[in-house]
Amino acid sequence: MSPRTIPIVLPSLTSLVLLQAAEAGVSPAFFGTDDPTGHWFVSTSVNPAGEGQESSFSTSSFTQAVNLSQPGRTEWIADVESGNHGPVGTWTQFVFRQTFDLTGFDHTTADLRFRWAADDSGEIFAMRGSWIPAFRLNGGAFTYYPGASPDNRIPTYSYSSLVSLTSGFVGGLNTIDFYVQGNGVTDGFALQLESFTATAVPAPGALVALGVARVLGVRRRRARGRSVGSNPCG
């Protein structure tokens, strides 16, 4: 009786890639504003009649964000290179958006760390406006610029203290939005990425691949051992 053949189903290329990511400790991808192309998008609403409120911020009609052309501010982004939309008092509401993927990672372990800045700010000073820049993850609660609150209006033009975002992530695609109000002149937003980590989780098919590879490896080692230990003279 001939030996029974057991078919081996090879895993998909995606599963193998996820397995390699898990073993190599690869981190999920996220980008600072120094590299906006293909990563950062912006929706803009201009209101020359008066200062805008939260309801004036548009989350539709996103376009590719661009770096500002001003010396010393090339890591900042806006909808136009100048950052200008009219004279001071031409209120402009921005939503700066990045979508990132946590497929293949345990989203409960994600830790996104960054510093950010916005122009203008909620100082209520010389046409600076009263809107405090804020962000939210996946449509969740708003988080103010660090240290700022309705009772503590501070400038937001410099990079903030470190933000460590560890909750609100979901498996698969995630979206983070930054809400920034400008007064019409040199408006924009900047984000400096410090780190982004999450535990990689291989797909079930990748685990099967790992098991198959280990079994085949053991069989090859045993076969080599038998070949080396055999006596060709009988």
N, C-alpha and C positions, 0 to 999 in steps of 0.2 A: 504494500500500500504506500503510495507516495505521500510525503509529508504535506500537511495542510498549510496552505499559504494564507497568511493574514495580511490584508491590505493595510497600508499606512497612508493616512490622509495628511498631506503636508499642509501646514498653516499658511495663511495669506501673508503677503509681503508686509502689510500693515501690522499684523501681529508681531512679526519678527522685528520690525522697527520699534514698536512699543517695548518689546522685551529688551532690545539693546538700550533704549532710553532709560529703562528702569535700572539696568545693571551699570550704566555709565553715570548715573546721577544727573541726567540732563534736566535743566530747569525750563519752565514754561516761558514763552516769549512775551516780552512787553517792551515798549520803546519810549524813550524820552523825547522831548520836543526838538532836540538837536537833529533828529532823523524822522521828520514827519511824513515823508512821501510814502503813501500806501498804508500808513498807520494811524495818522491823526486826521480827523475830519471836523468841519465846523459848520454850524448853522447860525445865521446872522439875521437880526432884526434891528432896523434903524428907526428911531423914533425922535424926530427933530422937535416934536411939540412939547416934550417934557420927559422927566425921568421915568424910566421903565420900571415895572415891578416884576415879580416872579412870573405872573401870567403872561408877560410879554416875551418870555424866552421861548424860542421856537425849537422843537425837536423833530423837525422835518426839513427836507430839502438840504441835506448835508452836501458839502463840496470839500474837495481836498484842501487842507490847511497848508499854508506856506510859511517859511521863515521870514522874519522881518529883515529888511535891508539896512536898518540903522546900525551904525558902528557900535560894537559892544553888546548888541542885542540879537545876534544872529541865531541864538538858541531859542528865542521867543517865536511864537506863531500867531497868525491871524488869518483873516480871509483874503487880505491883500498885503503886499510886501511893505507898504508904508505904514499900515496900521491906522491910517487916517480915514475918517468918514465925514468930515466937515469941521466947522469951527467948534471950539469948546462949547458944550451944551447940546451937541448933536448926540443924544444918548443912543448907545448901541449895545444890544444884548447878544452875547455869544454863548453857544453851547459847544464846547470842544469835546470830541468823542473819540475813544479808542475801543475797538472790539478785539478781544483776545480769547484764545482757545485753551481750555483745560482738559481737553480730551486726552485720556491716558494718564491723568494725574488725579490724586485724591483731593477734591476741592476743599475738603474740610481742613486740610493741612496747609493751604495756600497762605503765603505771607508776602504782601506787596509793600515795599518800602520806598518812599520817595519824598522829595521836597518840591514845593511848587510856589509860583508867584503869579500875580495878576495885576493888570493895569487897565482901568483905574481901581479904586478901592472904596470902601464904605466909611471914609473919614468924616463925611459931612463937612467938608472944608473946601472953600473956593472952587465950587463946581466939581468936586470930586465925586459927589453922589453918595447915597446912603445904602446901596446894595452891598452886602458883604459877600465876597466870592465864596462859593461853596461847591462841593462835589457830591455825587451819589453813585452807588454801585448797583447795577441791575435794577434801577428804578426805586431803590430803597430810600431811606431817610437822608436828608441833606446833612452834610458835615461842613461846618464853617472852616475857613482858613484858620490854621492853628493860632490860638490866642485871641481871636476876634469874636465878638459877640455884640448884640445890640447895645449892651452896656459898656462895651470896651472896643471902641472903634480904633483900629490901628492901620498903619500903612501896609500894603501887601505887595509892594514893588520888589522886595528882595525875597530870595528863597526862604521858605518857612523852616521851622524846626522839622525834624524827621517825623513823617507820618508812617505808622505801621498798620496796614489794613489786613486784618486776619479773619474777618467774617463777612457774610453776604455773598460769597462766591457760589457758583453753581457748576455742576458738571457740564462740560461742553463749552459753548460760546458764552462769554461774559461781556458786558458793556459798562464802561465807566464814563460818566459825563461830568464836565467841569463847567459851572455856570459863572460867567464873568460879565460884568457891566463896564462899558467904556464911556468916556465923556466925549468921544469923537476924535480925539487926537492921541496918536501913538498908543492905541489900544492893543492888548494882546495877552498872551498866556504862556507860561513856561513851566516845564516839569523836568526835574533832574532825577533819573532813576538811580536808586541805591542798590536794590536787589529785588528779585522775585523768585521765591522758592516754593516747591510743593513736592510731595512724595509721589514718585512715578508708580503707576499701577499697571503691570502688563495685562494685556487682554487674555481671556481664557485660552485662545488658540496659541498664544505665545507660550503659555505654561505647558501646553501639550508639546509644543516644539522643543522646549527645554527638556522635558521628560524623555522624548524620543531620542534627542541628541545624546543624552546621558546613557540611555540603554544601548544605543549603537556604539558609543565610545567604550563601554564596558565589554561588549561583545568583541570589538576589534582588539582590545588589549588581551582578552582571553585567547583569541585566535592566534595572536602573535606569540603568546606564551607557549601554546601547544606546539607551534611550529618550531620554536627555538629548542624546546625540550624533547622533541622526537628524535629517534635514532634511525637514520636512513639505511643502516646496514641490517636491520631486523634483529 
